């Protein structure tokens, strides 16, 4: 879905960056998920 709509890594990080301040542990988990999705080709760089 993200690839279909041209969603890029920078957009996801920008949208979710407040999570880093609110919950560093949750942010680490989300960051791993984002990087995994990039490796699988689901998200453009």
mmCIF entry with sequence, helices, sheets and N, C-alpha, C, O atoms, coordinates in Angstrom:
data_MODEL
# 
_entry.id   MODEL 
# 
_entity.id                         1 
_entity.type                       polymer 
_entity.pdbx_number_of_molecules   1 
# 
_entity_poly.entity_id                      1 
_entity_poly.type                           'polypeptide(L)' 
_entity_poly.nstd_linkage                   no 
_entity_poly.nstd_monomer                   no 
_entity_poly.pdbx_seq_one_letter_code       
;(UNK)(UNK)(UNK)(UNK)(UNK)(UNK)(UNK)(UNK)(UNK)(UNK)(UNK)(UNK)(UNK)(UNK)(UNK)(UNK)
(UNK)(UNK)(UNK)(UNK)(UNK)(UNK)(UNK)(UNK)(UNK)(UNK)(UNK)(UNK)(UNK)(UNK)(UNK)(UNK)
(UNK)(UNK)(UNK)(UNK)(UNK)(UNK)(UNK)(UNK)(UNK)(UNK)(UNK)(UNK)(UNK)
;
_entity_poly.pdbx_seq_one_letter_code_can   XXXXXXXXXXXXXXXXXXXXXXXXXXXXXXXXXXXXXXXXXXXXX 
_entity_poly.pdbx_strand_id                 A 
# 
loop_
_entity_poly_seq.entity_id 
_entity_poly_seq.num 
_entity_poly_seq.mon_id 
_entity_poly_seq.hetero 
1 1  UNK n 
1 2  UNK n 
1 3  UNK n 
1 4  UNK n 
1 5  UNK n 
1 6  UNK n 
1 7  UNK n 
1 8  UNK n 
1 9  UNK n 
1 10 UNK n 
1 11 UNK n 
1 12 UNK n 
1 13 UNK n 
1 14 UNK n 
1 15 UNK n 
1 16 UNK n 
1 17 UNK n 
1 18 UNK n 
1 19 UNK n 
1 20 UNK n 
1 21 UNK n 
1 22 UNK n 
1 23 UNK n 
1 24 UNK n 
1 25 UNK n 
1 26 UNK n 
1 27 UNK n 
1 28 UNK n 
1 29 UNK n 
1 30 UNK n 
1 31 UNK n 
1 32 UNK n 
1 33 UNK n 
1 34 UNK n 
1 35 UNK n 
1 36 UNK n 
1 37 UNK n 
1 38 UNK n 
1 39 UNK n 
1 40 UNK n 
1 41 UNK n 
1 42 UNK n 
1 43 UNK n 
1 44 UNK n 
1 45 UNK n 
# 
_struct_asym.id          A 
_struct_asym.entity_id   1 
# 
loop_
_struct_conf.conf_type_id 
_struct_conf.id 
_struct_conf.pdbx_PDB_helix_id 
_struct_conf.beg_label_comp_id 
_struct_conf.beg_label_asym_id 
_struct_conf.beg_label_seq_id 
_struct_conf.pdbx_beg_PDB_ins_code 
_struct_conf.end_label_comp_id 
_struct_conf.end_label_asym_id 
_struct_conf.end_label_seq_id 
_struct_conf.pdbx_end_PDB_ins_code 
_struct_conf.beg_auth_comp_id 
_struct_conf.beg_auth_asym_id 
_struct_conf.beg_auth_seq_id 
_struct_conf.end_auth_comp_id 
_struct_conf.end_auth_asym_id 
_struct_conf.end_auth_seq_id 
_struct_conf.pdbx_PDB_helix_class 
_struct_conf.details 
_struct_conf.pdbx_PDB_helix_length 
HELX_P HELX_P1 AA1 UNK A 9  ? UNK A 16 ? UNK A 9  UNK A 16 1 ? 8  
HELX_P HELX_P2 AA2 UNK A 18 ? UNK A 22 ? UNK A 18 UNK A 22 1 ? 5  
HELX_P HELX_P3 AA3 UNK A 24 ? UNK A 39 ? UNK A 24 UNK A 39 1 ? 16 
# 
_struct_conf_type.id          HELX_P 
_struct_conf_type.criteria    ? 
_struct_conf_type.reference   ? 
# 
loop_
_atom_site.group_PDB 
_atom_site.id 
_atom_site.type_symbol 
_atom_site.label_atom_id 
_atom_site.label_alt_id 
_atom_site.label_comp_id 
_atom_site.label_asym_id 
_atom_site.label_entity_id 
_atom_site.label_seq_id 
_atom_site.pdbx_PDB_ins_code 
_atom_site.Cartn_x 
_atom_site.Cartn_y 
_atom_site.Cartn_z 
_atom_site.occupancy 
_atom_site.B_iso_or_equiv 
_atom_site.pdbx_formal_charge 
_atom_site.auth_seq_id 
_atom_site.auth_comp_id 
_atom_site.auth_asym_id 
_atom_site.auth_atom_id 
_atom_site.pdbx_PDB_model_num 
ATOM 1   N N  . UNK A 1 1  ? 0.830  -1.186 0.000  1.00 0.00 ? 1  UNK A N  1 
ATOM 2   C CA . UNK A 1 1  ? 0.000  0.000  0.000  1.00 0.00 ? 1  UNK A CA 1 
ATOM 3   C C  . UNK A 1 1  ? 0.878  1.255  0.000  1.00 0.00 ? 1  UNK A C  1 
ATOM 4   O O  . UNK A 1 1  ? 0.622  2.190  -0.758 1.00 0.00 ? 1  UNK A O  1 
ATOM 5   N N  . UNK A 1 2  ? 1.904  1.277  0.842  1.00 0.00 ? 2  UNK A N  1 
ATOM 6   C CA . UNK A 1 2  ? 2.771  2.460  0.904  1.00 0.00 ? 2  UNK A CA 1 
ATOM 7   C C  . UNK A 1 2  ? 3.495  2.660  -0.414 1.00 0.00 ? 2  UNK A C  1 
ATOM 8   O O  . UNK A 1 2  ? 3.626  3.783  -0.900 1.00 0.00 ? 2  UNK A O  1 
ATOM 9   N N  . UNK A 1 3  ? 3.962  1.564  -0.988 1.00 0.00 ? 3  UNK A N  1 
ATOM 10  C CA . UNK A 1 3  ? 4.697  1.647  -2.244 1.00 0.00 ? 3  UNK A CA 1 
ATOM 11  C C  . UNK A 1 3  ? 3.770  2.147  -3.354 1.00 0.00 ? 3  UNK A C  1 
ATOM 12  O O  . UNK A 1 3  ? 4.176  2.957  -4.188 1.00 0.00 ? 3  UNK A O  1 
ATOM 13  N N  . UNK A 1 4  ? 2.542  1.669  -3.362 1.00 0.00 ? 4  UNK A N  1 
ATOM 14  C CA . UNK A 1 4  ? 1.557  2.067  -4.376 1.00 0.00 ? 4  UNK A CA 1 
ATOM 15  C C  . UNK A 1 4  ? 1.334  3.578  -4.365 1.00 0.00 ? 4  UNK A C  1 
ATOM 16  O O  . UNK A 1 4  ? 1.146  4.194  -5.415 1.00 0.00 ? 4  UNK A O  1 
ATOM 17  N N  . UNK A 1 5  ? 1.357  4.167  -3.170 1.00 0.00 ? 5  UNK A N  1 
ATOM 18  C CA . UNK A 1 5  ? 1.091  5.594  -3.026 1.00 0.00 ? 5  UNK A CA 1 
ATOM 19  C C  . UNK A 1 5  ? 2.366  6.439  -2.975 1.00 0.00 ? 5  UNK A C  1 
ATOM 20  O O  . UNK A 1 5  ? 2.306  7.650  -2.759 1.00 0.00 ? 5  UNK A O  1 
ATOM 21  N N  . UNK A 1 6  ? 3.513  5.797  -3.173 1.00 0.00 ? 6  UNK A N  1 
ATOM 22  C CA . UNK A 1 6  ? 4.777  6.533  -3.225 1.00 0.00 ? 6  UNK A CA 1 
ATOM 23  C C  . UNK A 1 6  ? 5.253  7.060  -1.881 1.00 0.00 ? 6  UNK A C  1 
ATOM 24  O O  . UNK A 1 6  ? 5.982  8.051  -1.825 1.00 0.00 ? 6  UNK A O  1 
ATOM 25  N N  . UNK A 1 7  ? 4.845  6.401  -0.792 1.00 0.00 ? 7  UNK A N  1 
ATOM 26  C CA . UNK A 1 7  ? 5.278  6.829  0.542  1.00 0.00 ? 7  UNK A CA 1 
ATOM 27  C C  . UNK A 1 7  ? 6.751  6.480  0.708  1.00 0.00 ? 7  UNK A C  1 
ATOM 28  O O  . UNK A 1 7  ? 7.180  5.365  0.410  1.00 0.00 ? 7  UNK A O  1 
ATOM 29  N N  . UNK A 1 8  ? 7.507  7.445  1.186  1.00 0.00 ? 8  UNK A N  1 
ATOM 30  C CA . UNK A 1 8  ? 8.941  7.265  1.340  1.00 0.00 ? 8  UNK A CA 1 
ATOM 31  C C  . UNK A 1 8  ? 9.336  7.265  2.817  1.00 0.00 ? 8  UNK A C  1 
ATOM 32  O O  . UNK A 1 8  ? 8.594  7.718  3.689  1.00 0.00 ? 8  UNK A O  1 
ATOM 33  N N  . UNK A 1 9  ? 10.515 6.746  3.053  1.00 0.00 ? 9  UNK A N  1 
ATOM 34  C CA . UNK A 1 9  ? 11.079 6.629  4.397  1.00 0.00 ? 9  UNK A CA 1 
ATOM 35  C C  . UNK A 1 9  ? 11.008 7.948  5.163  1.00 0.00 ? 9  UNK A C  1 
ATOM 36  O O  . UNK A 1 9  ? 10.609 7.971  6.327  1.00 0.00 ? 9  UNK A O  1 
ATOM 37  N N  . UNK A 1 10 ? 11.392 9.037  4.516  1.00 0.00 ? 10 UNK A N  1 
ATOM 38  C CA . UNK A 1 10 ? 11.424 10.342 5.185  1.00 0.00 ? 10 UNK A CA 1 
ATOM 39  C C  . UNK A 1 10 ? 10.035 10.749 5.683  1.00 0.00 ? 10 UNK A C  1 
ATOM 40  O O  . UNK A 1 10 ? 9.901  11.328 6.762  1.00 0.00 ? 10 UNK A O  1 
ATOM 41  N N  . UNK A 1 11 ? 9.011  10.445 4.897  1.00 0.00 ? 11 UNK A N  1 
ATOM 42  C CA . UNK A 1 11 ? 7.647  10.798 5.277  1.00 0.00 ? 11 UNK A CA 1 
ATOM 43  C C  . UNK A 1 11 ? 7.212  10.031 6.525  1.00 0.00 ? 11 UNK A C  1 
ATOM 44  O O  . UNK A 1 11 ? 6.565  10.587 7.412  1.00 0.00 ? 11 UNK A O  1 
ATOM 45  N N  . UNK A 1 12 ? 7.567  8.771  6.582  1.00 0.00 ? 12 UNK A N  1 
ATOM 46  C CA . UNK A 1 12 ? 7.187  7.939  7.727  1.00 0.00 ? 12 UNK A CA 1 
ATOM 47  C C  . UNK A 1 12 ? 7.906  8.410  8.986  1.00 0.00 ? 12 UNK A C  1 
ATOM 48  O O  . UNK A 1 12 ? 7.301  8.520  10.052 1.00 0.00 ? 12 UNK A O  1 
ATOM 49  N N  . UNK A 1 13 ? 9.201  8.687  8.852  1.00 0.00 ? 13 UNK A N  1 
ATOM 50  C CA . UNK A 1 13 ? 9.958  9.170  10.007 1.00 0.00 ? 13 UNK A CA 1 
ATOM 51  C C  . UNK A 1 13 ? 9.422  10.516 10.500 1.00 0.00 ? 13 UNK A C  1 
ATOM 52  O O  . UNK A 1 13 ? 9.304  10.735 11.705 1.00 0.00 ? 13 UNK A O  1 
ATOM 53  N N  . UNK A 1 14 ? 9.101  11.405 9.579  1.00 0.00 ? 14 UNK A N  1 
ATOM 54  C CA . UNK A 1 14 ? 8.579  12.715 9.957  1.00 0.00 ? 14 UNK A CA 1 
ATOM 55  C C  . UNK A 1 14 ? 7.245  12.586 10.694 1.00 0.00 ? 14 UNK A C  1 
ATOM 56  O O  . UNK A 1 14 ? 7.038  13.233 11.721 1.00 0.00 ? 14 UNK A O  1 
ATOM 57  N N  . UNK A 1 15 ? 6.362  11.770 10.183 1.00 0.00 ? 15 UNK A N  1 
ATOM 58  C CA . UNK A 1 15 ? 5.033  11.595 10.774 1.00 0.00 ? 15 UNK A CA 1 
ATOM 59  C C  . UNK A 1 15 ? 5.113  10.947 12.158 1.00 0.00 ? 15 UNK A C  1 
ATOM 60  O O  . UNK A 1 15 ? 4.317  11.270 13.040 1.00 0.00 ? 15 UNK A O  1 
ATOM 61  N N  . UNK A 1 16 ? 6.059  10.045 12.350 1.00 0.00 ? 16 UNK A N  1 
ATOM 62  C CA . UNK A 1 16 ? 6.143  9.285  13.595 1.00 0.00 ? 16 UNK A CA 1 
ATOM 63  C C  . UNK A 1 16 ? 7.195  9.787  14.569 1.00 0.00 ? 16 UNK A C  1 
ATOM 64  O O  . UNK A 1 16 ? 7.344  9.223  15.653 1.00 0.00 ? 16 UNK A O  1 
ATOM 65  N N  . UNK A 1 17 ? 7.926  10.831 14.212 1.00 0.00 ? 17 UNK A N  1 
ATOM 66  C CA . UNK A 1 17 ? 9.011  11.313 15.069 1.00 0.00 ? 17 UNK A CA 1 
ATOM 67  C C  . UNK A 1 17 ? 8.579  11.741 16.474 1.00 0.00 ? 17 UNK A C  1 
ATOM 68  O O  . UNK A 1 17 ? 9.380  11.602 17.397 1.00 0.00 ? 17 UNK A O  1 
ATOM 69  N N  . UNK A 1 18 ? 7.360  12.254 16.695 1.00 0.00 ? 18 UNK A N  1 
ATOM 70  C CA . UNK A 1 18 ? 6.970  12.584 18.072 1.00 0.00 ? 18 UNK A CA 1 
ATOM 71  C C  . UNK A 1 18 ? 6.986  11.374 19.010 1.00 0.00 ? 18 UNK A C  1 
ATOM 72  O O  . UNK A 1 18 ? 7.112  11.525 20.225 1.00 0.00 ? 18 UNK A O  1 
ATOM 73  N N  . UNK A 1 19 ? 6.858  10.194 18.445 1.00 0.00 ? 19 UNK A N  1 
ATOM 74  C CA . UNK A 1 19 ? 6.886  8.975  19.248 1.00 0.00 ? 19 UNK A CA 1 
ATOM 75  C C  . UNK A 1 19 ? 8.219  8.831  19.978 1.00 0.00 ? 19 UNK A C  1 
ATOM 76  O O  . UNK A 1 19 ? 8.270  8.286  21.081 1.00 0.00 ? 19 UNK A O  1 
ATOM 77  N N  . UNK A 1 20 ? 9.292  9.317  19.366 1.00 0.00 ? 20 UNK A N  1 
ATOM 78  C CA . UNK A 1 20 ? 10.619 9.202  19.973 1.00 0.00 ? 20 UNK A CA 1 
ATOM 79  C C  . UNK A 1 20 ? 10.670 9.905  21.327 1.00 0.00 ? 20 UNK A C  1 
ATOM 80  O O  . UNK A 1 20 ? 11.277 9.398  22.270 1.00 0.00 ? 20 UNK A O  1 
ATOM 81  N N  . UNK A 1 21 ? 10.042 11.056 21.423 1.00 0.00 ? 21 UNK A N  1 
ATOM 82  C CA . UNK A 1 21 ? 10.015 11.799 22.685 1.00 0.00 ? 21 UNK A CA 1 
ATOM 83  C C  . UNK A 1 21 ? 9.044  11.176 23.686 1.00 0.00 ? 21 UNK A C  1 
ATOM 84  O O  . UNK A 1 21 ? 9.322  11.123 24.884 1.00 0.00 ? 21 UNK A O  1 
ATOM 85  N N  . UNK A 1 22 ? 7.905  10.707 23.181 1.00 0.00 ? 22 UNK A N  1 
ATOM 86  C CA . UNK A 1 22 ? 6.870  10.169 24.066 1.00 0.00 ? 22 UNK A CA 1 
ATOM 87  C C  . UNK A 1 22 ? 7.197  8.801  24.624 1.00 0.00 ? 22 UNK A C  1 
ATOM 88  O O  . UNK A 1 22 ? 6.907  8.517  25.786 1.00 0.00 ? 22 UNK A O  1 
ATOM 89  N N  . UNK A 1 23 ? 7.794  7.955  23.812 1.00 0.00 ? 23 UNK A N  1 
ATOM 90  C CA . UNK A 1 23 ? 8.109  6.598  24.240 1.00 0.00 ? 23 UNK A CA 1 
ATOM 91  C C  . UNK A 1 23 ? 9.312  6.079  23.462 1.00 0.00 ? 23 UNK A C  1 
ATOM 92  O O  . UNK A 1 23 ? 9.153  5.503  22.385 1.00 0.00 ? 23 UNK A O  1 
ATOM 93  N N  . UNK A 1 24 ? 10.501 6.275  23.991 1.00 0.00 ? 24 UNK A N  1 
ATOM 94  C CA . UNK A 1 24 ? 11.703 5.812  23.300 1.00 0.00 ? 24 UNK A CA 1 
ATOM 95  C C  . UNK A 1 24 ? 11.693 4.312  22.993 1.00 0.00 ? 24 UNK A C  1 
ATOM 96  O O  . UNK A 1 24 ? 12.199 3.885  21.956 1.00 0.00 ? 24 UNK A O  1 
ATOM 97  N N  . UNK A 1 25 ? 11.123 3.523  23.888 1.00 0.00 ? 25 UNK A N  1 
ATOM 98  C CA . UNK A 1 25 ? 11.078 2.075  23.666 1.00 0.00 ? 25 UNK A CA 1 
ATOM 99  C C  . UNK A 1 25 ? 10.178 1.752  22.476 1.00 0.00 ? 25 UNK A C  1 
ATOM 100 O O  . UNK A 1 25 ? 10.537 0.947  21.617 1.00 0.00 ? 25 UNK A O  1 
ATOM 101 N N  . UNK A 1 26 ? 9.017  2.381  22.435 1.00 0.00 ? 26 UNK A N  1 
ATOM 102 C CA . UNK A 1 26 ? 8.101  2.178  21.318 1.00 0.00 ? 26 UNK A CA 1 
ATOM 103 C C  . UNK A 1 26 ? 8.728  2.675  20.017 1.00 0.00 ? 26 UNK A C  1 
ATOM 104 O O  . UNK A 1 26 ? 8.567  2.054  18.966 1.00 0.00 ? 26 UNK A O  1 
ATOM 105 N N  . UNK A 1 27 ? 9.438  3.792  20.093 1.00 0.00 ? 27 UNK A N  1 
ATOM 106 C CA . UNK A 1 27 ? 10.098 4.335  18.911 1.00 0.00 ? 27 UNK A CA 1 
ATOM 107 C C  . UNK A 1 27 ? 11.140 3.359  18.367 1.00 0.00 ? 27 UNK A C  1 
ATOM 108 O O  . UNK A 1 27 ? 11.229 3.177  17.152 1.00 0.00 ? 27 UNK A O  1 
ATOM 109 N N  . UNK A 1 28 ? 11.919 2.736  19.229 1.00 0.00 ? 28 UNK A N  1 
ATOM 110 C CA . UNK A 1 28 ? 12.914 1.756  18.785 1.00 0.00 ? 28 UNK A CA 1 
ATOM 111 C C  . UNK A 1 28 ? 12.248 0.610  18.033 1.00 0.00 ? 28 UNK A C  1 
ATOM 112 O O  . UNK A 1 28 ? 12.747 0.154  17.005 1.00 0.00 ? 28 UNK A O  1 
ATOM 113 N N  . UNK A 1 29 ? 11.118 0.153  18.556 1.00 0.00 ? 29 UNK A N  1 
ATOM 114 C CA . UNK A 1 29 ? 10.376 -0.925 17.908 1.00 0.00 ? 29 UNK A CA 1 
ATOM 115 C C  . UNK A 1 29 ? 9.864  -0.468 16.540 1.00 0.00 ? 29 UNK A C  1 
ATOM 116 O O  . UNK A 1 29 ? 10.007 -1.188 15.551 1.00 0.00 ? 29 UNK A O  1 
ATOM 117 N N  . UNK A 1 30 ? 9.279  0.709  16.483 1.00 0.00 ? 30 UNK A N  1 
ATOM 118 C CA . UNK A 1 30 ? 8.751  1.248  15.231 1.00 0.00 ? 30 UNK A CA 1 
ATOM 119 C C  . UNK A 1 30 ? 9.870  1.436  14.211 1.00 0.00 ? 30 UNK A C  1 
ATOM 120 O O  . UNK A 1 30 ? 9.694  1.151  13.027 1.00 0.00 ? 30 UNK A O  1 
ATOM 121 N N  . UNK A 1 31 ? 11.000 1.911  14.671 1.00 0.00 ? 31 UNK A N  1 
ATOM 122 C CA . UNK A 1 31 ? 12.138 2.132  13.783 1.00 0.00 ? 31 UNK A CA 1 
ATOM 123 C C  . UNK A 1 31 ? 12.610 0.814  13.164 1.00 0.00 ? 31 UNK A C  1 
ATOM 124 O O  . UNK A 1 31 ? 12.942 0.761  11.980 1.00 0.00 ? 31 UNK A O  1 
ATOM 125 N N  . UNK A 1 32 ? 12.636 -0.238 13.966 1.00 0.00 ? 32 UNK A N  1 
ATOM 126 C CA . UNK A 1 32 ? 13.008 -1.555 13.435 1.00 0.00 ? 32 UNK A CA 1 
ATOM 127 C C  . UNK A 1 32 ? 12.001 -2.018 12.386 1.00 0.00 ? 32 UNK A C  1 
ATOM 128 O O  . UNK A 1 32 ? 12.377 -2.591 11.364 1.00 0.00 ? 32 UNK A O  1 
ATOM 129 N N  . UNK A 1 33 ? 10.715 -1.766 12.646 1.00 0.00 ? 33 UNK A N  1 
ATOM 130 C CA . UNK A 1 33 ? 9.675  -2.148 11.689 1.00 0.00 ? 33 UNK A CA 1 
ATOM 131 C C  . UNK A 1 33 ? 9.820  -1.373 10.376 1.00 0.00 ? 33 UNK A C  1 
ATOM 132 O O  . UNK A 1 33 ? 9.660  -1.940 9.295  1.00 0.00 ? 33 UNK A O  1 
ATOM 133 N N  . UNK A 1 34 ? 10.118 -0.095 10.474 1.00 0.00 ? 34 UNK A N  1 
ATOM 134 C CA . UNK A 1 34 ? 10.295 0.736  9.280  1.00 0.00 ? 34 UNK A CA 1 
ATOM 135 C C  . UNK A 1 34 ? 11.480 0.229  8.462  1.00 0.00 ? 34 UNK A C  1 
ATOM 136 O O  . UNK A 1 34 ? 11.375 0.066  7.246  1.00 0.00 ? 34 UNK A O  1 
ATOM 137 N N  . UNK A 1 35 ? 12.591 -0.016 9.120  1.00 0.00 ? 35 UNK A N  1 
ATOM 138 C CA . UNK A 1 35 ? 13.787 -0.487 8.415  1.00 0.00 ? 35 UNK A CA 1 
ATOM 139 C C  . UNK A 1 35 ? 13.553 -1.858 7.782  1.00 0.00 ? 35 UNK A C  1 
ATOM 140 O O  . UNK A 1 35 ? 14.037 -2.128 6.682  1.00 0.00 ? 35 UNK A O  1 
ATOM 141 N N  . UNK A 1 36 ? 12.815 -2.720 8.472  1.00 0.00 ? 36 UNK A N  1 
ATOM 142 C CA . UNK A 1 36 ? 12.477 -4.035 7.928  1.00 0.00 ? 36 UNK A CA 1 
ATOM 143 C C  . UNK A 1 36 ? 11.621 -3.890 6.668  1.00 0.00 ? 36 UNK A C  1 
ATOM 144 O O  . UNK A 1 36 ? 11.838 -4.592 5.680  1.00 0.00 ? 36 UNK A O  1 
ATOM 145 N N  . UNK A 1 37 ? 10.661 -2.988 6.708  1.00 0.00 ? 37 UNK A N  1 
ATOM 146 C CA . UNK A 1 37 ? 9.792  -2.749 5.550  1.00 0.00 ? 37 UNK A CA 1 
ATOM 147 C C  . UNK A 1 37 ? 10.591 -2.203 4.365  1.00 0.00 ? 37 UNK A C  1 
ATOM 148 O O  . UNK A 1 37 ? 10.292 -2.521 3.214  1.00 0.00 ? 37 UNK A O  1 
ATOM 149 N N  . UNK A 1 38 ? 11.594 -1.392 4.642  1.00 0.00 ? 38 UNK A N  1 
ATOM 150 C CA . UNK A 1 38 ? 12.458 -0.868 3.576  1.00 0.00 ? 38 UNK A CA 1 
ATOM 151 C C  . UNK A 1 38 ? 13.249 -2.011 2.941  1.00 0.00 ? 38 UNK A C  1 
ATOM 152 O O  . UNK A 1 38 ? 13.338 -2.110 1.717  1.00 0.00 ? 38 UNK A O  1 
ATOM 153 N N  . UNK A 1 39 ? 13.823 -2.873 3.784  1.00 0.00 ? 39 UNK A N  1 
ATOM 154 C CA . UNK A 1 39 ? 14.596 -4.009 3.282  1.00 0.00 ? 39 UNK A CA 1 
ATOM 155 C C  . UNK A 1 39 ? 13.738 -4.928 2.419  1.00 0.00 ? 39 UNK A C  1 
ATOM 156 O O  . UNK A 1 39 ? 14.229 -5.503 1.447  1.00 0.00 ? 39 UNK A O  1 
ATOM 157 N N  . UNK A 1 40 ? 12.464 -5.068 2.767  1.00 0.00 ? 40 UNK A N  1 
ATOM 158 C CA . UNK A 1 40 ? 11.549 -5.935 2.015  1.00 0.00 ? 40 UNK A CA 1 
ATOM 159 C C  . UNK A 1 40 ? 10.986 -5.250 0.775  1.00 0.00 ? 40 UNK A C  1 
ATOM 160 O O  . UNK A 1 40 ? 10.284 -5.874 -0.021 1.00 0.00 ? 40 UNK A O  1 
ATOM 161 N N  . UNK A 1 41 ? 11.294 -3.966 0.615  1.00 0.00 ? 41 UNK A N  1 
ATOM 162 C CA . UNK A 1 41 ? 10.839 -3.239 -0.557 1.00 0.00 ? 41 UNK A CA 1 
ATOM 163 C C  . UNK A 1 41 ? 9.434  -2.686 -0.448 1.00 0.00 ? 41 UNK A C  1 
ATOM 164 O O  . UNK A 1 41 ? 8.861  -2.258 -1.450 1.00 0.00 ? 41 UNK A O  1 
ATOM 165 N N  . UNK A 1 42 ? 8.871  -2.685 0.745  1.00 0.00 ? 42 UNK A N  1 
ATOM 166 C CA . UNK A 1 42 ? 7.510  -2.183 0.951  1.00 0.00 ? 42 UNK A CA 1 
ATOM 167 C C  . UNK A 1 42 ? 7.475  -0.662 1.016  1.00 0.00 ? 42 UNK A C  1 
ATOM 168 O O  . UNK A 1 42 ? 6.438  -0.049 0.764  1.00 0.00 ? 42 UNK A O  1 
ATOM 169 N N  . UNK A 1 43 ? 8.607  -0.056 1.354  1.00 0.00 ? 43 UNK A N  1 
ATOM 170 C CA . UNK A 1 43 ? 8.713  1.397  1.484  1.00 0.00 ? 43 UNK A CA 1 
ATOM 171 C C  . UNK A 1 43 ? 9.899  1.851  0.644  1.00 0.00 ? 43 UNK A C  1 
ATOM 172 O O  . UNK A 1 43 ? 10.957 1.222  0.656  1.00 0.00 ? 43 UNK A O  1 
ATOM 173 N N  . UNK A 1 44 ? 9.716  2.939  -0.080 1.00 0.00 ? 44 UNK A N  1 
ATOM 174 C CA . UNK A 1 44 ? 10.815 3.493  -0.866 1.00 0.00 ? 44 UNK A CA 1 
ATOM 175 C C  . UNK A 1 44 ? 11.764 4.293  0.008  1.00 0.00 ? 44 UNK A C  1 
ATOM 176 O O  . UNK A 1 44 ? 11.387 4.796  1.067  1.00 0.00 ? 44 UNK A O  1 
ATOM 177 N N  . UNK A 1 45 ? 12.990 4.401  -0.449 1.00 0.00 ? 45 UNK A N  1 
ATOM 178 C CA . UNK A 1 45 ? 13.971 5.163  0.306  1.00 0.00 ? 45 UNK A CA 1 
ATOM 179 C C  . UNK A 1 45 ? 13.966 6.570  -0.197 1.00 0.00 ? 45 UNK A C  1 
ATOM 180 O O  . UNK A 1 45 ? 14.723 7.405  0.297  1.00 0.00 ? 45 UNK A O  1 
# 
